[in-house]
Amino acid sequence: MSEINYDYINTFIRDMIPEKEGILGEIEREAMVSDLPIIQKEVASLISVLLSIKKPKKILEIGTAVGYSSILMSNYLQPQGEIITIERYDIMQRAAKENFKKANLENIITMIEKDAEEVLPTLEGPFDVIFMDAAKGQYNTFLPHCIRLLKDDGLLIADNVLHKGMIARSRYDVPRRQRTIHKRMRNFLWEIMHNPQLDSCILPMGDGVALCHKKIRKEENND
Ligand SMILES: C[S@@+](CC[C@H](N)C(=O)[O-])C[C@H]1O[C@@H](n2cnc3c(N)ncnc32)[C@H](O)[C@@H]1O
C-alpha cells in the first residue's frame, strides 16, 4: 500500500486517464496481468505534459524495462529526435527489443544493454531530457553524470523517489534492511534540492517524482 496519497484519490485520478491505444495500450494490459514494471498512469500523464512543453530532440532514459516509457516519450520527440535507453536485465532487454520493433521505433530508440553505472561515465550529451527510472539505491551515483549530460535548460525526471512514502518516514521507523536505500534516496533528494545548478521539486504523485531543471548559466561578464 502506498502512503503517498489516499487510495481513493489515486483511483479517481487513474480512472480519469483515457486508455492508451496501440502498443502502449497492449503493454499496459500485459503489465496488469504479468506485473511488468512500467510507470504508473498518472506519471505517464505527467511525462506527456512535460515533454509536450519541452519538445525534446534527445532523451536519455535509465531503466528501459519492456520499453513502455521509451515508446511513450518517442511521441514527443522533435523530427530526427532520438532516445538512448539503458537496461541491464536480459529478459527486459529482449521484451523491449520486441516492443520497439512492433512500434517501428528501432531507428529512433537505441538501447544500451549494460549497467547504467558502467555506461553513464562513457556517454556524451547533451540531452534535453533525462528520465531516471532504475534501481533507487543508485540514483545518487547517477546524479553527477545526469547533471553533466543534461543541457542547460534541460529537465531531469526521477521516478519512485518516495518509495511508497517510506522515504519520508524517520529512519528508525523503517525496517533495518531498507535503511540503506532510505539513506541513499534521502541523500539524492537533499542533493537535488541544494545543488546550485538545479531548480528542483518533489511531487507526491505515483511513487514520488522528482523534477529538476538545469539552470541556464549566465554569461560571465569580464568587464
Ligand atoms: C521500473 S523499471 C523501468 C520501467 C520503464 N521506465 C517503463 O516505465 O516502461 C526499472 C528497470 O531498470 C532496470 N535497472 C535497474 N537498475 C539498473 C541499472 N543500474 N542499469 C540499467 N538498468 C537498470 C531494471 O532491470 C528494470 O527493468
The ligand as a Gaussian input file, in Angstrom:
#p B3LYP/6-31G(d) Opt

LIG

0 1
 C       10.812000       0.482000     -13.002000
 S       11.577000      -0.396000     -14.274000
 C       11.588000       0.764000     -15.607000
 C       10.249000       0.989000     -16.213000
 C       10.283000       1.740000     -17.527000
 N       10.962000       3.004000     -17.399000
 C        8.872000       1.975000     -18.019000
 O        8.147000       2.732000     -17.367000
 O        8.483000       1.409000     -19.030000
 C       13.262000      -0.365000     -13.813000
 C       14.187000      -1.057000     -14.793000
 O       15.505000      -0.568000     -14.562000
 C       16.419000      -1.620000     -14.726000
 N       17.613000      -1.230000     -13.971000
 C       17.716000      -1.094000     -12.634000
 N       18.938000      -0.648000     -12.304000
 C       19.639000      -0.529000     -13.465000
 C       20.964000      -0.149000     -13.782000
 N       21.829000       0.195000     -12.842000
 N       21.339000      -0.142000     -15.070000
 C       20.464000      -0.495000     -16.060000
 N       19.202000      -0.886000     -15.809000
 C       18.782000      -0.897000     -14.535000
 C       15.692000      -2.840000     -14.180000
 O       16.237000      -4.038000     -14.711000
 C       14.251000      -2.573000     -14.625000
 O       13.980000      -3.182000     -15.848000

